[in-house]
Amino acid sequence: MVSTRIQRPAPYSMTSSECTTPIRRILNYNSGEDDLRIIRVQNMRFKVNAHILREGSPVFKSILHKSGDSPIVLSGHTGSQFRAFLWALYAQPLPGAKNLDIARLCSIAEVALKYQFNSLMLWSMDGIKTLVNAPDTLLRTAPSEIFVRLTRLALLYRDTHLSRSIQLKWLTRIHWHDLPPAPALVVADAYDLRHLLCHAYYVHLVDVSPRIARGQPIGGAGSPLTPTQNLHVFCGYHSLLALWRQLQDAAPAFAPAPTCTASAHAQRCAVAWAARWALEAGRATTLSPVDVLCRLLFMERQLEADEVLKACMDEGCRLEALDAVAKKRAEISDNLHHHFDL
C-alpha cells in the first residue's frame, strides 16, 4: 500500500467556497508570532498579527478580546483604506512623507483615528501637514476629492491651523476657476465652515449668474446644490447686484491726506476721484455685474495707473483713495454671508 500524506490546511486559510463574500485578496502579515487573526473589510480578508494591533490600539484590544477566535468584520472604511493602514503598521522603518501618495496618507490617518492607533495617527498627520504646507505643495494641482478628504481629516483631528491652511489653498484654486466650487460648498455647509462656504457660494454665483440674468433655472436634476442652497444663490445674486449699482453711483470715500489742504481736497482731489471712478465703473467689461470683488480689483488697478489722477490729485490723497477701494473690497469679502443670507 502506498501511503499518502494528508495535506492539512494552514491556520485560518480559506477557499472561495468557504467564504460567503468574494475574496479579492488575503494579505498575510506575519511577524513570526503565532497570533494571527482574520479580519474582513468589505470583500477583502486580511490575515493580521493580533499582538501588534492590541499593543497599538485600545480599540483593537477590545475588539479582539470580544471576538474570541471568530473572524472579525470591520466597517466604516473601505478595504483599500484598511490595506493602506496595514501597510503602514508593518512598514519598518516608516518612510518620509515626501515619498508617499497623499491619498494613502489620508487612508492611514482615517483608519488610525477610528481605532485610536496613536503612533500612526501622529505619523500620518505629520506627513500630511508636511505635504500641505510645503512650498511646492501638492494642493496646487490636487483634485477636489483630496481637498474634501483633507478638510474632513483636519476637522476630525481638531487641527485648526491645518484646516485653515487647506481652506485658504482651496479657495485660491476656486477663485482662479481651477476647481469647481460645488464640492467646497457642500463640505463647508455640512461642517459650518462659513468663510469657505461664503466664497464657494460667491464663485458658484458668478458661474451661474448669466443663467439667472436670462431667467433660466439653476436648480433641477443637474444641479449639485439643494433647493435651499440654490435659494441662497438667488439671495446673493440680488444683493450683490444691488451693491454693485450702489458702488457705480458713489466712489468709496477717503479722508484727506496730511499733505493736502481742505480746499484743495474738495476742489481737486474729491472731484477728480469721483469723475474717474464714474468713468471706470461704467466701462464695459466681460465681468459679471455680481462679481463685485473682481470688478473692484480691476478698477483699483486701472485707477492706480490713471494718468489723470496722478496729475490732478495730491499724491497722498491718491494713495488714500486707492486704499479705500482695497478696504471696501476686503470688507465685502469678509461679509459675504450677509449677501447670501447665511
Secondary structure as UniProt FT lines:
FT   TURN            11..12
FT   HELIX           16..18
FT   STRAND          26..28
FT   STRAND          36..41
FT   TURN            42..43
FT   STRAND          44..49
FT   HELIX           50..56
FT   HELIX           58..67
FT   TURN            68..69
FT   STRAND          72..74
FT   HELIX           79..90
FT   HELIX           97..99
FT   HELIX           102..114
FT   TURN            115..116
FT   HELIX           118..132
FT   TURN            135..136
FT   HELIX           138..140
FT   HELIX           144..156
FT   TURN            157..158
FT   HELIX           160..175
FT   TURN            176..177
FT   HELIX           182..191
FT   HELIX           194..213
FT   TURN            214..215
FT   TURN            221..222
FT   HELIX           227..249
FT   TURN            258..259
FT   HELIX           262..264
FT   HELIX           265..269
FT   HELIX           270..281
FT   TURN            289..290
FT   HELIX           292..304
FT   HELIX           307..312
FT   HELIX           315..334
FT   HELIX           336..339
FT   TURN            340..341
//
